[in-house]
Every structure is written in C-alpha cells, then in structure tokens.
C-alpha cells in the first residue's frame, strides 16, 4: 500500500458533520495555483481516472441507493472497483441498502463518534480554515464549476473537482502540474481519515471504499 505522506495529523474532534458554511472565509497564504486547460489519464483501456474520481465523490457525499448498486455491479465498473480494493455490495435490495445507510450515517454523520470527511477539521480542528480558501481558488481554474456540497473542503468535493479537472482535454502538461499541486495540498490529509474509516466501518463496502480511495489518490499522485 502506498501512502502519500507520513506527516502526522491529529485526529479531529467529534464535531457533528454540518451542512452549512459556518464562519466566513479567512485570508489564505497558499499560492494561487496555475491555470489548467485539461487532462486525461487512463487506468486501463476502459476506465479513466476522471469518471473513477467522480464515482468516489458520489459515494462519499451520498448514501448508496439501488441505482448506485446496479451501477457498481455493471462492467467495466465492477472489475475496476474490485481491482482497486473495493467491495461490491450484494444486490439484495432493501436489506443491503439499510445496512449501508446505517454504516454511512454512523461513519460520516453521527450523532457521535463519526469521522469527519472535511480537511479543515483534520488539519485545524474547525470548519472553513485555510484549506477552504485554497479550494475556492482552485475552483476558479474551472469556470462555472459548482461544488456538490457547501463544505468546499469535504473529501467528496475534492474528488469531484479532480474528476472535472481530468475530464478536460488539451494542455496536458499544465494540467498534470495542477493535479500534482492539488493532490499535495488537498488530498494528502486523507490517510488518517481513511484509516479511521477502515477501523470503524461495519460493512465491507465502506472498508473497501477507503481502500479504493487511497489507491486512486496514489495513482493520481504518481501521474503528476
């Protein structure tokens, strides 16, 4: 297993996962990233990194529904998901979805003992820290980009941004540089978070989701 960083990060406090903007953004000292036009990197002939990051974004942001289970069980998604360490949930409808919903809530929402999927909580023990300001600056590289969650340094938003960046075409070298910058500034915090998810998950699906997320981040990091 490849870890992106050995920087030690303190575990976040058990603050409830919030769906609001919290405090106002503060001044950031992080350099503004260079603009990128586009990039496409392939895992294999059939599965590109962009759609893979987009799929992971949805899985960290939302509970799994029946449509998502069907999507995960279709080829080539199933093969790629499993090859990268994921575990496909059984297609037994209600009982599967109930178990996954319970696990999603106890892991990411609470009311207590949850693992925050927010970078600023891990790094600064509060919402809307410097990482949020830096994320907003990256969003400016993709005109019209709308984050899928109001908490802009939520892991699901970060993965969605990578997906949109990878979906662009042309200016490959510039985009590679941006991807490398983004991974180092906004995805290296995830190792202790993913370790905690693996330790607390009650289903193979969410343990596998931690595995595949770590592996995809490592792949993106190696392609900068």
N, C-alpha and C positions, 0 to 999 in steps of 0.2 A: 504494500500500500504506500503510495506517495503522499507525503504531507507537504503542503505548500509553505508552511512556516513553522519554526519552532519557538516563535515569540509566545511567551506565556501571557494568557489573558485571564483575568479573574472571572469567576462565574458571576452571572448577573443576578441582581436581587429578584425575589419573587414578586415582581410588579405585574399586575394584570395586563394582558395584551390589549392595547387601546386602539380604537378606530377613529382617532381624531388627530388634529395637527399638533396639539399640545402647545408648548411655548413657541414664540416667534424664532425664526432662524437667526443665527448669530454670524458675525463676520468670520470668514474662513481664511486660513493662511495657506491652504493647499493650492499649488499652482493650477491654473486653468488648463485642462487637457487640450491637446492639439486636435483639430477637426479631422474627421474621417469621412470618406465617401461611402465605402462599402468593403465587404469581405465575405468570402465563402470558404469554409474549411470542412473537409469531409472526414467522418469517422470511417466510413466504408463507401462502397459504390451506391448504396441505397439510403443511408441515413446520414444527414448532415448535422453538424453541431447546432445550427440555428434552431430548427424545429425541436431538437432534443432539449435545449435550454428552455424553449417555450413551454414544452410539456412539463418539465420540472417546476417551472414558475407556477403553473396552474395547480400542481399537486401541493405546493407549499402554501398557496393562498386560499384554496378552497377545499371543502370536503369532497371526497370521491363520490360520484353518483354512478348510476347504471351505465350511462353513456360513456363515462370515462373508463369503466371496467371493460366495456366492449372495445373501446379504442386500444387499451393496453393489450388486449388479447389478440388483436389483429396483427398480421405480419405486414411489414417488417418490424413494427414497433416492438412486439413481444420478444423477438430474438435479440434485438439491440438492448432492450431494457434488461433482460436477464443476463446478457453477456457483460454488462457493465455493473452487475451486482444487485440488480433489482429483483423483486419477487412479485409475480403477477397474482392478484387476488383471485380466489375461485369464483366462478360465475354462478353463485347460488343465490343471487338476488338479495332479498331483504336481510337475511342474517349476516351476510358479508358486509353489506353497506352499514348496518347497525354497528358491527364491531369496529369498522374503520372510522365511523363518525365518532364513536366513543374515544378511540385512540387519538384521533385528530384533536379533539377538544381537550383531553387530559394533557396532551403534549404541548399544544400551542396556545390554548385559550385560558384554561384554568377551571375553576376559580383559584386554585392554589397548586403549587408545585410544577407549574408549566415551565417550558423552556422558551425563552423569548427568541423569535426569529429576526430580531432587529439589531443591526450592527451597533448603533449608538448605545444600546443597553449593555452590550458586552464590553465595549471599549470605554464608555464614560458613565455607565450606570444611570443614564437618563435618556429620555427621548429628545430628538431634534438637536443633536450635537453637531460637531464639525462634519461628520460623515454625511449628514443630511444636506448640508450646504454643498459639499462636493458632488453629491448625487445630482443636485439641481443643475450644476454646471455641466455635468456630463449630458444631461437631458438636452441641453442647448445644441449639442452636436447632431441631434436628430430632430430637425424642425417638425413640429406637430406631434411629437411623442407625448403620449398621455400615460403616466404610470397607472397600473391597475389597482393601486392601493394608495390611500392618503399618506401612509407612513413610507416615505420615499426610500429609506434605507432598510426596509423589510427585505429579507432574502428573496422572496418571490418577485419583488420589483426589480431587484438587481439581476436576477436570472432572466427576467423578461427583457430588460434593457440589452443584455448580452445577445439574446435571441434576435432583437431588432437590429442591432449592430451587425451581426453576422448575416442577416438577410440582405444587406446592401451588396451592390455589385460594382466593381471597378476599384481604383486606388487601393490595391491590396496591401501594399507595404505600409501605407499610412494607417489603414485600419488595423493591421497587425500590431502596430505600435500602440494604438489606442486600447486595443484589447489587453495587451500586456500591462499597461498602466492601470486599467480598470480592475483587472484581476488582483494586482498587488494592493491597490488602495481599498477595494471593496469586496473582495471575496476571501482574503487570507484569514479573516476573523472567524471563518466558519468551522475550523477544525474542532475547537472545544464544544461548539454548539452541536455539531453532528455527533460527536462522542456522547454528549448528553442525550440526544435523541435515541441513539442506539441503546443506551443503558436503560432508558425509561419506557421505550416503546413496548406495547403489549401485543403487537402484531408483527408478523414477518414483513408485511408490506412497508411499514414505516421504518423498520430497521434497514430494509433494502433500499428505501428512498434515501436514507442517509448515506449508504454505500455508493449509490449511483451518482448522487450529488457530488460527493468528494471526488469520485473518479472523473466526472465530466469537468469539474473545475481544474483538476490536474492536467487533463488533456488540453483545455484551453490555455493553461499556463505554459505548457510545453510548446504551443504554437505561436507564442508571441515573438 
